[in-house]
């Protein structure tokens, strides 16, 4: 995946140097987006997540991507384990979580991942891992950063459009 047909995100439109700032920017943007939603826990349709569920998902994506980055820096060509995103919505009871806690954790995870990406040079950004979604494929750490920015942007769009 190098472009999202649904939201128009182009991976090559994000330079490596932009990744940390783009990740850091999610904290305020998610707080603002969630603040504009009347019922954070309402699912617009049974198969569509609520705004709070999307925010929890992004919070967890940021944490998982940091773990993957760290693994790829320690291990040659690791295979990243799927995060089980649909299961986490249920097992972690996303819709029952406190929105303020979710935004705070999302911010902490965004800052940690931004710092980790900010510390990488070109050689580290070229390191690869086997990314599991949608199909297993070898991806660079730069792609991982861009993909994480895409996740954040795409789910902001989901929240703003009500799913």
C-alpha positions in Angstrom: 0.0 0.0 0.0 1.5 3.3 -1.1 -1.7 5.3 -1.5 -5.1 5.1 0.2 -7.9 5.4 -2.3 -10.5 6.2 0.4 -8.7 9.1 2.0 -6.2 10.1 -0.7 -3.2 9.7 1.6 0.0 9.3 -0.5 2.9 7.7 1.4 5.6 9.3 -0.7 4.0 12.7 0.1 5.5 12.4 3.6 9.3 13.0 3.8 11.2 11.1 6.4 12.0 14.3 8.3 8.2 15.1 8.5 7.2 11.8 10.2 8.0 12.9 13.8 6.2 16.2 13.6 3.2 14.5 11.9 3.0 11.9 14.7 3.3 14.6 17.4 0.5 16.6 15.9 -2.0 13.8 16.5 -2.4 14.7 20.2 -4.1 18.0 19.7 -5.9 17.0 16.6 -7.5 13.9 18.2 -8.5 15.9 21.3 -10.2 18.5 19.1 -11.9 15.9 16.9 -13.2 14.0 19.9 -14.4 17.2 21.5 -16.6 17.9 18.5 -18.4 14.6 18.7 -21.7 14.6 20.7 -21.8 10.9 21.5 -18.3 9.4 21.5 -19.5 5.9 22.1 -22.2 5.7 19.4 -21.5 3.5 16.4 -23.0 4.9 13.2 -23.6 1.3 12.1 -23.0 -2.1 13.8 -19.8 -2.7 11.8 -18.5 0.9 12.1 -16.5 1.9 15.1 -17.4 4.8 17.3 -15.2 7.9 17.6 -13.9 6.6 20.9 -13.1 3.2 19.4 -11.1 4.8 16.6 -9.1 6.9 19.1 -8.4 3.8 21.2 -7.3 2.0 18.0 -4.9 4.8 17.0 -3.5 5.0 20.6 -2.7 1.2 20.4 -1.4 1.5 16.8 1.1 4.1 18.0 2.3 1.7 20.8 2.5 -1.3 18.5 4.4 0.5 15.8 6.9 1.6 18.4 7.4 -2.0 19.4 7.8 -3.0 15.8 10.3 -0.2 15.2 12.4 -1.3 18.2 12.2 -4.9 17.1 13.4 -4.0 13.6 16.4 -2.1 15.1 17.4 -5.2 17.2 16.6 -8.0 14.7 17.4 -8.5 11.0 14.2 -8.6 9.0 11.7 -9.5 11.8 8.2 -10.7 11.2 5.8 -8.3 12.9 2.9 -10.0 14.7 -0.6 -8.8 13.7 -2.1 -6.5 16.4 -5.5 -8.1 16.3 -7.3 -4.8 15.9 -10.8 -6.1 15.7 -10.3 -8.3 18.8 -8.8 -5.4 20.8 -12.0 -3.4 20.4 -13.8 -6.1 22.4 -11.1 -7.4 24.7 -9.9 -4.0 25.8 -13.5 -2.6 25.9 -12.6 0.4 23.9 -16.1 1.9 24.1 -16.0 1.8 27.9 -12.8 3.7 28.3 -12.4 7.2 29.6 -12.0 9.6 26.7 -9.5 11.9 28.6 -7.4 8.9 29.5 -7.4 7.8 25.9 -6.3 11.2 24.5 -3.6 11.4 27.2 -2.3 7.9 26.3 -2.6 8.6 22.6 -0.4 11.7 23.2 2.2 9.8 25.2 2.4 7.1 22.5 2.6 9.7 19.7 5.4 11.5 21.5 7.4 8.3 22.2 7.0 7.1 18.6 7.9 10.6 17.2 11.1 10.6 19.3 12.0 7.1 18.2 11.6 8.1 14.5 13.4 11.4 15.1 16.4 9.5 16.3 16.7 7.4 13.1 19.1 8.0 10.3 18.8 6.9 6.6 20.4 3.5 7.3 17.9 2.7 10.1 14.9 4.0 8.0 15.9 1.5 5.3 15.8 -1.5 7.7 13.0 -3.9 7.0 10.5 -6.1 8.7 7.7 -8.3 7.4 4.5 -6.3 7.8 1.4 -8.4 8.3 -1.4 -6.3 6.9 -3.2 -6.5 4.6 -1.0 -9.3 3.3 2.5 -10.1 4.6 5.1 -8.0 2.8 8.6 -6.7 3.5 8.4 -3.0 4.5 11.1 -0.4 5.5 10.9 1.5 8.8 10.3 4.7 6.7 7.2 3.0 5.3 6.2 2.0 8.9 6.4 5.7 9.9 4.4 6.8 6.9 1.9 4.1 7.4 1.4 5.2 11.0 0.9 8.8 9.9 -1.7 7.4 7.4 -3.5 5.5 10.2 -3.8 8.6 12.3 -5.0 10.8 9.4 -7.4 8.2 8.1 -9.0 7.6 11.5 -9.3 11.4 12.1 -11.3 11.4 8.9 -13.4 8.5 10.2 -14.1 10.4 13.4 -15.1 13.6 11.7 -17.5 11.9 9.3 -19.1 9.9 12.0 -17.6 6.6 11.1 
